[in-house]
Amino acid sequence: MEISNPRRRKATGGRRTRSAVLLFVLPAAMVLSACVATPQPSASTAAGSTPQAVTGSATAGVPSTSAPLETTQASNKAPVYWIGRSNENVFLYREFRDVPEQENPVTRALRAMMSDKPLDPDFFTPWQDPKKLATSISGKNVITVDVSPDAFNSNLDEDMAQRAIQQLVYTATAAGASSGLVDAGQQIQVVILVDGHTDYLAFNHVRLGTPTPRAAGMVAPVWIIDPQEGVGVADGSVKISGRSTLPGAKLRWKILKLAGSSDKTAYLGGEVTASAEQNQSGLFSLNVNLAPGNYEIRVSQIDPGAPDREMNVDTRSFKVE
């Protein structure tokens, strides 16, 4: 995203420049092998439809969430988006992952998205590990993803299928921007091909082949950036950072001390205000003194009508060593 891990990822510039595009560009239409799903008349297009909530989810009062494109960073970690639930709603969340460097940054981020499991057990991915995957980037800030049809071997409803496509779009654009392969100052679009062809019906619901940008309303309203799930941090002052999609909003935070898999004890808590400054829009951070042990941080929006309710909560478990 716009902000990287303060310990591992933060950088003002990248090792890679736009000239690196030529090193990573792959053929835009590699011919792969497999069958194509039968089109259905009720299908929506990846670019033309507005994503809705998963069937049965409550969407009343949910903000139209958005977040800036990732900035260039020196870290080799790949930005990968996952799908996660918050209260009755479903959003996209990002993790930075260690990935092999044999492939270009966009391909390896997408491969992690399709074949790895999220660090956070609250997240999931409907994508399957494909036999073949290739990406290319044009000079018009268009990322082309060519994948074999086995990547779509999941049974999804239309709403979740739309989210899965946006999961890919967010991951591809994040990887392109953070590696310096695309111009983050312009809109980036993604074209998804299957076996080198357009018009594939992804997850039996979404027609592919149209240049697709990031859709608003997808990213989580509250997002913990650091610490990441399961990491170890040094004892003493622990920095917690994240983003809210509501600049200037007040957020509630709680730290629970963990003993075993289910025993959680309230330890610390308070409120923090997300930045309203343009270059720091929505960012929040706090420092807490923690002794060695296992903890969970919970950050949520404050519901004026129900102050005790945790709205759009995000959580991370971590260890102080």
Secondary structure, 3 states (H helix, E strand, C coil): CCCCCCCCCCCCCCCCCHHHHHHHCCCCCCCCCCCCCCCCCCCEECCCCCCCCCCCCCCCCCCCCCCCCCCCCCCCCEEEEEEEEECCEEEEEEEEECCCCCCCHHHHHHHHHHHCCCCCCCEECCCCCCCCEEEEECCCCEEEEEECHHHHCCCCCHHHHHHHHHHHHHHHHHHHHHCCCCCCCCCCEEEEEECCECCCEECCCEECCCCECCCCCCECCEEEEECCCCCEECCEEEEEEEEECCCCCEEEEEEEEEECCCEEEEEEEEEEECCCCHHHCCEEEEEEEECCEEEEEEEEEECCCCCCCEEEEEEEEEEEC
